[in-house]
Amino acid sequence: MRVVVVGGGIGGLALGAGLRRRGFEVSVFDRDTDVAATGGYHITLDGRARSALRELVPPDFERRLLASASALRLRDRDALWDRRGRLLGHGPDLGGSAGVDVDRVTLRVLLAEAVGGDLHLGRPVSGVERGPDGTPRVLFADAAPVAADLVVGADGAHSVVARHLAGGPTNRPAGLIGFSGRTLVEDLSPGERRRLGPRSGLVVGPRGAALYIGFLDPVGKPALDAPELRMSVTTGPTYIWGAMFPESTATDALRPLREGALGAALLSRFRERGWAGRTLEVIARADPHSVAAYRFNAASTRASDLAPWPAGTITALGDAVHATPPTAGMGAGAAIRDAADLVAHLSDAAAGATTLTAAVARFEAGMRRRGGEALTLAMRTVRLILATDTALGAAATALTTPLLAAATRLRH
């Protein structure tokens, strides 16, 4: 059985690695020319995503991944703050968590290595079709089509493959624009280092302004203490943050800005909304070259709406089907779980236990459930942020956060 995978992001590479390991003939095509030249900063892999990876890659892969990842169990409990920097509450105890945070670049490079020569870079796919005999094939602007028994779209929120299957887009803007950056812990003032601590946290203020601050330290808090295996992009304690504002004409005007100009514009917008200076220090002291803007896209949270096509020899996975805002940290993990599930069902088909179409149907049924779960959690945070942008929501946020802060102080 020959499988062609369109897209070399996390999901596509995980699928390619898993198929190669199981002995399938596989080709992964991606438009990028360098797997390390990728957007995004860090991703969270929970226990389920890690288990899925173990099914897809050789045993030494996990050791190299863990040596390059930050263990959630070694972090302090996550925190919720208000725009003045007052503590509102904590997240659950992470002591028993199997989850890890890892640089997206690191994970992509590792997965590309596992795919090996079956990864074809600099090969953007322009479309997908069926040949005269019904065999699916992918199209290129500057090369002959490539046919396969199965074509899988792993080409992200703007997927060519999923659009072909669905007859249109499979997601839409979620209503938020995100802005991200990286700030070394050592570049912050001592007071702010103490306040933020070795944890991740979220700040939500009135008028739809929010700031997520993710802590990543693959060296000081590694999931596996094996320096000889380490290949992490992040080499010291770092806050990888994401600012969020409702999509609007004013917010859209920030997206073309770059580096220092974008950072300065973000600070101005937060200050206009009454944020205290210390809560903005992580943005003010960020590496200006790391600051970037991106739109949040989201598919439907209803599982029945996902993959709205009959099962066949063309399918898709990950963000191509269930595009998920980063507000729950589950998008990449869900794509990896998609890949592991598809490999398992295709293995059954290759062994003669089921037909290819039946295998794809079972995979798509499970993918709908996974995608719906991830989207439901992610959209809760999106809707919370958007709710504060109404007159009532802004007033409620401004009124309740001091009360929550006072209650938290009393408890401690």
N, C-alpha and C positions, 0 to 999 in steps of 0.2 A: 504494500500500500504506500503510495506516495502522497505526502502532505506538503502543501505550500502554505507558509505562514506569512501574512502581510503585516509588517510592523515589527520593529525590534526594540520595543519598550520592555518593561519588566514582564508583562504577561506573555508577549510574543517570544521573548528569549527563554522564559521558563518553559513554555510549551515546546520550543525547539530543542531545549536541553533534554526534556523528558522523553520526547519522541526518539531522539538520537540514542539515548540510553537504552530504550526498549527495542532498538534495532529497526525502527522505521526509516524509510527514505524520506528525508525532510529537507526543505529549503526555506530559509527565513530571509525575506527581502526587506531592507530598510533604506530610507532616503538619506539618513545621516552617513557621513563618511568617517566619523570617529565616535565610538560608543561613549567615550569619556566626555565629549562635548555635548552635554545634555542639560536641560533645564531641571528645576526642582532642587531641593536641598537635602531633606532627609525623610525617611519613611519609617513607619512603625510596622513591625511584623509580630502579630500575636501568636499564641501557641498553635492555633489552627493553621496559620500561614507557614509557620516553621515546619509543622508536620507535613504539609503539602510539599514543601521544598525538598524534604528528605526523600520523597518519592520520585523526585524529578532529577536530582543531581547526584554525583558520586559522593561517597562518605566524607572525603577530605574537604569537600566544598563547605560543609557546615562548620567545620573547625576554622577554616579561613574566614568565613562570614562572621562567626562569633568573636574571633580575635579582632575583627575590624568593626565591631558593633558595641553599642552602649547598652548595658543591661538595665531594664526598667526596675528590677528588684533592688538595685543599688541606689536608686534615686530616692529623694524625699517625696512625700505625698504631694501630688499636684495641688495647685492653689488657685483660688478665684479672688481677684482683687477688683476694687472700683477704680475710677479714673483718678482718684486722689492718692492711690497707692495703699489704701486701707484693705486689710485682709477681710474677706467675706466668708471664707470657708475652705475646706480641703477636700480633695478627691479621696478615693479609697486607698487603703494600704496596698502598696505594690510589692511587699515582701515576698509574696508567693507567685508573682507574675513570671511567666515564661517568655514574655515579650521582649523584643529588642528594638532599638532605634539604630538605623544604619544610613549612611550617606547614599543617596540614590545613585550617584556616580559609581561608588564602590560596588554596590549590588549589581548594577548593569554590567560593569566590567567583568565581574566574576561569572555572571550568567553567559555573557558573550564568549568567554573562554570555554564554558561547558558546551556551547553550541559548536564551537570550533569552525572548521571549514564549511559548515552548512549555513553560516551566516554570510550574506552578500550585502555589503554596504554600498552606499551611493547608488542604490537601485530603487528610485521612487516608483511605486505602482500607480498607474493612471486610471485603472478600472478593472472590472472583473466581468466575465461573460461565460456563456456556455458555447462550446464548439458545436458543429453540425451533428455530432453523435451524442450531445448532451453532457459531455465531459467539461467540468469547470476549468477555467484557465484565467490567469491574471495577465493584464496588459501593461505594457511599458511604452513610453513615448518614443524611446530610442532603441528598442530591441524587440525581438520576436516574442510572442506570447509564450507563457509557460503553463503547460497543462498538468493536472494532478487528479488523484482520486478524490481528494478533499482539499478545499481552500478554506483557511481560517483567517478572518480579519481580526488582527490585534493592533489596529492602527489608530487607536485613541478616539477621543470625543468627536472628531471630524472624520470618522472612518469612511473610506471609499467603499469598503466591502459591506458594512452594515447599512449604509445609505442605499446601496444597490438592492439589498434584501428587503429593507423596510419601505422602499419607494420614497424615502425622504429622510430628514434628520431623525436621529434617535434620542436627542436631548435638546435642551434649550437653556439660555442663560438663567442662572439661579437667582439673579437679582443682586449679587455682590461682586465687587471688584476686589481682588486681593493684591497686596504688595508685600514682597518678602525681602529678607536680607539676613546677613550673618554678622554677629558681634562677638568678639572675643570677650570672655569673662574678665580677663585681666585689663581690658580697656575701660571697664566701668569703675565708678567711684567705689570706695570700700563700703559705704552705706548701701549702695544699690546692689552690690554683690551679696551682702548679707541678707537684704530683703528678698531678692529673687532666689538665691540659694541653688543647690543642685536639684532642681525640679523644673517641671514645665508648668505653665499657668495660663490663665485666660483673664483678660480685662474686658468688660463690657460696659460701655457708657451710653448716655442718652444720644438720640439722633443717629443711631445706626453706626456708631464708631466702636470698633473692637480690635483687640490686639492679642494674638496668641504668641507666647514665648516658649519655645521648645528648647530643652537642655540636652546637649549631646556631648559626650566625653568618652569616645572609644578607647582612649589611652588610660585615663584615671579610673574609669568605671567600666572596664571591658566585660563583655559577657563571657569571655574566655581569656585568661591571662597567658597569652602565648605571643610575645612580641615578635618572634621570628616569623609568624604567619600574618602579621598585621599589614594591611594595605589600605587603611582608611584615609579618606581625603581630609577629614577633620583630625588634627593632631594634638589638640588641646581643648580644654573646656570652652564650649561655644554655645551662645544662644542663637538659635535659628528661628526668627520671628516672622509672623505674618500679620500685617495690618489689613483690616477689612472695612469697607464703606459700601453703602447701597449704591447700585449702579444709577448714574444720572449724567446729565450733560457735563456738570462740573467735575465729576469723578472721571468720566471718560477723557476729559482734557488732560488728566495727569498721565495717562498711559503712554503717550509718546515721549515723555520726559525720561532722562537717563541719569544714572549715578547720582552725583551730588544735587543736581537740580530736582530730581524726584524725591530724594530724602528730605530736602528743605520744604518741598511742597507738602509732603506728608505731615511733617511737624507742624506746619502752619494750619492744616486742616484739623489736627487734633487740638491745637491750642484754641482755635475758634470754638471748639466744643467744650472748653473748660477743663482740659486735662492738665494735671500737675506736671511740672517739669521733670520730676524724678521718674514718673511713669514713662516718659518719652526718651530717657537717656539711652535706652537700648537701641533706639532708632538713630538718635543724634550721633552715637559713637560707632555706628555700623561701618563696615568696609563699604565705601561708596560704590565700588565696582560690583558688589553683590546685590544691590537693590534693583528689583525688577517688578513689573506689574503683570497681572494675568486675570482673565475673567473666569469666574466659577460657572461651570456648566453642570446640569443635573438632568438625569433621566427621570421617569416617573417612579414614585415610591411604590406603586402597585406592581407586584410581581407579574401579574397577568398582562401588564402592558409591555413588559420587556421581551425582546426577541420576538416581535409580532409577525412571524413568518412560519410557514410549514417547514419542518425539519427536512434536510436534504444534504447534498454534498457541498454546500457552501454554508458556513456558519461564522460566528464571531464570538469574541469574549472580552472581558475586562471593560474598560471605558468605552469601547466601541458599542457595547450593549447597555451597560449600567454606569454611565459617566457619573462620578461621585465627587462632590466638593470635598476638599481636604479637611473639613471640620470635624470628622470623626476618626481620621487617620486609618481608614479601612480600605481605601481604593486599591492600592497595590496588593495588599494581602488578599483581597477578593479575587483579583486577576490571577494571582499565583494559585489560589484554590481552584479557580476555573480551569487552569492549565492542567493541574493534577487530575481533576475529575475527567477531563476530556481524554487524557492519555489512558486512564484506566478503562474507559468505555471503548476507546479505539483498540486497545489490547484485546478486549473481549471479542470485538468484531474480527480482528486479525486471526484470532484462535478459532473462529467459526462458531462462537457461542451465540452470536447475534448478527444481524445485518448492519451494514454501515449506517443506513438511515435510522434504524432503531437505536443504535449507539448514540448518534447525534441527538436524537429526540430525548433520550434519557439525560444526556449532558445538558441540553438546553433547559430542561425542567429543573434540574438542580441549580443551574446558573441563575434562573429567574428568582429562586428563593434566596440565594446568596446576595444577588444584586439588590433585591428589595430590602433585605435586612440592613445592608450597608447604607443604602440611600435613606432609609427611615431615620437611622441614627444621625447621619450627617445633616439632613434637612431640619432636624430639631434645632440645632444650633443656628443654622441659617435663618430659620423663622424667628428665633428669639432675637437675633440681631436686627432683623428687619422690623420686628414689632416695636423696638425702641425708637424707630424713626417716625412713628406717628406722634401726634400731640399728646395723646393719652399715655402712650408707651414711654415717651421721653419724661413726662411728669412722674410717672410711676417709678421709673428707674432712678431719677434724681431724689425721689422721696424715700424709697426703700433701701437704697444702698447704705446710707449712714446708719439706719437702724440695724441692718445686718452686720455692719462693721462693729457697732457698739455691742451687739449680742455676742459676736465672736470674741471681743476683748474680755467680756465678762466670763466666758467659758474658759478662757486661758488665764 
